[in-house]
């Protein structure tokens, strides 16, 4: 009889760890479902930093709207459920001027947006767009990169085409 009792003891000891393991697994699944459900409204789902690997090591920059572009330092879940480092992209165009009530931040300059049907800052009710000051025109006739348009630099006293040495700024 002693042998039968000894054989029964290991079986009951194995059931307890299996039940504990199952309970932990069920709790983890429930927490994951809750985390995903709370993110269905567009909220950011944070991941463990180890899931993203080493930090990106890329620089940050100031966007025209005053926000900081580049890596945020947060490991987040992307589409498809994979984790990766979050990178804040700057808005493509930030409107500025009296209509929007917004000024450009930092070194950005508010210039006319070509093709919007009005000329900033001379036309009433016309807003501009914030740009990083990239010089164009002038004596050298410098073109803008990427097919952007050369518009008047509102910080000076001349407006193209009045004068061969009148430069401008590149606008989208």
C-alpha positions in Angstrom: 0.0 0.0 0.0 2.8 2.4 0.6 3.7 2.1 -3.1 0.2 3.1 -4.2 0.3 6.2 -2.1 3.8 7.2 -3.4 2.5 6.8 -7.0 -0.5 9.0 -6.3 1.4 11.9 -4.8 3.5 12.9 -7.9 0.3 12.9 -10.1 -1.5 15.3 -7.8 1.7 17.4 -7.6 1.8 17.7 -11.4 -1.9 18.8 -11.5 -1.2 21.9 -9.4 1.5 23.4 -11.6 -0.5 22.6 -14.7 -3.5 24.4 -13.2 -1.3 27.4 -12.2 0.2 27.5 -15.7 -3.2 27.3 -17.3 -4.5 30.2 -15.1 -1.5 32.4 -15.9 -2.0 31.7 -19.6 -5.7 32.5 -19.4 -4.9 35.7 -17.5 -2.3 36.8 -20.1 -4.7 36.1 -23.0 -7.5 38.1 -21.3 -5.1 41.0 -20.6 -4.0 40.9 -24.3 -7.6 40.9 -25.5 -8.3 43.9 -23.2 -5.3 45.7 -24.5 -6.3 45.2 -28.1 -9.9 46.1 -27.4 -8.8 49.4 -25.8 -6.7 50.1 -28.8 -9.5 49.6 -31.3 -10.5 53.2 -30.9 -7.2 54.3 -32.4 -5.2 54.5 -29.2 -1.6 53.6 -29.4 -0.7 50.2 -28.1 2.6 50.1 -26.3 4.9 47.1 -26.6 7.8 45.9 -24.4 10.9 47.8 -25.5 12.7 44.5 -26.0 10.3 43.7 -28.8 11.6 46.6 -30.8 15.3 45.9 -30.6 17.9 48.6 -30.3 16.9 52.2 -30.4 16.9 53.8 -33.9 19.7 56.4 -33.2 18.3 58.9 -35.7 18.0 62.6 -35.0 14.8 64.6 -34.2 13.7 67.8 -35.9 11.3 70.6 -35.3 8.2 70.5 -37.5 6.5 73.6 -38.9 3.6 73.2 -36.5 6.1 73.2 -33.5 5.9 69.5 -32.8 9.0 67.3 -32.8 9.5 65.0 -35.7 11.5 61.8 -35.6 11.8 58.9 -33.1 9.6 59.3 -30.0 11.3 56.6 -28.0 8.1 54.6 -27.7 7.9 50.9 -28.8 4.4 50.6 -30.3 2.3 48.0 -32.1 2.0 48.7 -35.8 -0.6 47.3 -38.3 -0.4 43.6 -38.4 0.5 43.3 -34.7 4.2 43.8 -35.1 6.1 46.0 -32.6 8.4 48.7 -33.8 9.8 52.1 -32.9 7.4 55.0 -33.3 8.5 57.8 -35.6 6.5 61.1 -35.6 6.1 62.4 -39.2 5.6 66.2 -39.6 2.4 67.4 -41.2 2.9 68.0 -44.9 1.5 71.5 -44.8 0.8 73.8 -41.9 -1.3 76.8 -42.7 -0.4 80.1 -41.2 -1.6 83.7 -41.2 -4.6 85.7 -40.1 -7.3 83.3 -41.2 -5.9 80.3 -39.4 -4.7 82.4 -36.5 -1.4 80.4 -36.5 2.1 81.6 -36.7 5.0 79.3 -37.8 7.3 78.0 -35.1 11.0 78.4 -34.8 12.9 79.1 -37.9 9.9 78.4 -40.2 8.6 81.2 -42.4 5.0 81.8 -43.5 4.9 82.1 -47.4 2.4 82.1 -50.1 1.0 78.7 -51.2 1.0 78.6 -55.0 -2.2 77.5 -56.6 -4.5 78.3 -53.7 -6.2 81.2 -55.6 -4.8 84.0 -53.5 -1.5 85.7 -52.7 -0.3 85.7 -49.1 0.2 88.2 -47.4 -1.2 90.8 -49.8 -4.7 89.4 -50.4 -7.2 89.8 -47.5 -8.5 86.5 -46.1 -5.5 84.6 -47.5 -3.3 82.3 -45.4 0.1 81.0 -46.3 2.0 77.8 -45.4 5.0 77.3 -43.1 8.2 76.3 -44.8 11.8 75.8 -43.8 13.7 78.7 -45.4 15.3 77.2 -48.5 16.6 80.1 -50.7 15.8 80.2 -54.4 15.9 82.7 -57.3 18.2 85.7 -56.8 21.1 86.6 -59.2 22.0 82.9 -59.6 18.4 82.0 -60.4 18.5 79.0 -58.0 15.8 76.5 -58.6 13.8 74.8 -55.8 14.3 71.1 -55.3 11.7 68.5 -55.9 9.6 70.6 -58.2 8.7 73.1 -55.5 7.8 76.7 -56.5 9.9 79.8 -55.7 7.8 82.4 -53.9 8.4 85.8 -52.3 10.3 85.8 -49.0 8.1 88.0 -46.8 11.0 88.9 -44.6 12.7 91.2 -47.2 11.6 94.3 -49.0 11.6 93.0 -52.5 9.2 90.7 -54.3 10.1 88.8 -57.5 10.3 89.7 -60.3 11.3 93.3 -59.1 15.0 93.2 -59.4 17.5 90.6 -60.5 18.9 90.1 -57.1 15.5 89.5 -55.4 15.4 86.0 -54.0 12.6 83.9 -52.6 11.8 80.8 -50.7 10.8 77.4 -51.9 7.1 76.5 -51.2 5.2 73.2 -51.8 
